[in-house]
């Protein structure tokens, strides 16, 4: 291997997509670029800022593409992702999960000193006090958003008196700067029926709007209302509450999001751009072949991957082991050793987390390899 990545020598070679060492995570550049542009245009038309979620891609190249298309910054699920984005020059970041450990808070203060616009989310008064103490010791105030629980009970503080008490505590502390609210209703993003998804998402937006209004009535700052996602991108703007949208998976799409329907019953207007390419490594049993992409090549929290190309119609992939996948073939069909197959990922975010890089292709040519910079930065 001459370079960092095993397929680097194929960059720019016509037909090189078919020669990739597999399993390989493949990003189809034309579809990716259209997805980036469509979401940017959607937000612009609806008067929203776009702050895409880097937990989906973990890539500085992708973050820079989104920023170039108009995104104002990135969301980061974990502090490690934010450190990676900050080290790569992204200046406006929201860490969407609480940072609560002593060492984590110290790292957050170091990052706050290095970039211009770091915001942490807070849902607990004890955490707010710890952050304030650390910010005072570090000598730079810390910007925060109060995270509201939209009913998922994963993170977030209850609306009403609890959220107001926390916001007043933060606003009264000179070491913290209250910027507004976060509300992400993750439980509604994959509801397939549009009407049901719309109803549930707008309930969350109503809670966010009522809290925003209560902040303003109490003289509390609320310049930012951040939330929403790929599953509600075309619903939440009608509530006129969000100031910025946190969509992430729209750049790639996957089996789960491809099953989510838009208001007219069609698929949402984003294309599948992310795939796993695999090769047939054994074909000794009639009606069955084995590939080199198994449990370690795909997320396993959802259904099995969907085969897109390379196999006869009616073929079905199934997990066959840690390193292998099986493909059941229609009667009378076969595939030769080395045959290349392509599959749609079941769930894009955790699949990305299994790889070191994206193989970026245009048509049949590998045009670039983009590192997945924040892979392993799970803390």
Buried (B, 14 or more C-beta within 10 A) or exposed (E): EEEEBBBBBBBEEEEBBBBBBBBBBBBBBEBBBBBBEBBBEBBEEBEBBBBBBBBBBBBBBBBBBBBEBBBBBBBBBBBBBBBBBBBBEBBBBBBBBBBBEEEBBBBBBEBBEEBEBBBBBBBBBEBBBBBBEBBBEBEEBBBBBBBBBBBEEEBBBBBEEBBBEBBBBBBEBEBBBBBBBBBBBBBBBBBEEBEEBBEBBBBBBEBBBBBBEBBEEEEBBBEBBBBBBBBBBBBBBEBEBBBBBBBBBBBBBBBBBBEBBBEEEEBBBBBBBBBBBBBBBBBEEEEBBBBBBBBBBBBBEBEBBBBBEBBEEEBBBEBBEEBBBBBBBEEEBEBEEEBBBBBBBBBBBBBBBBBBBBBBBEEEBBBBBBBBBBBEBEE
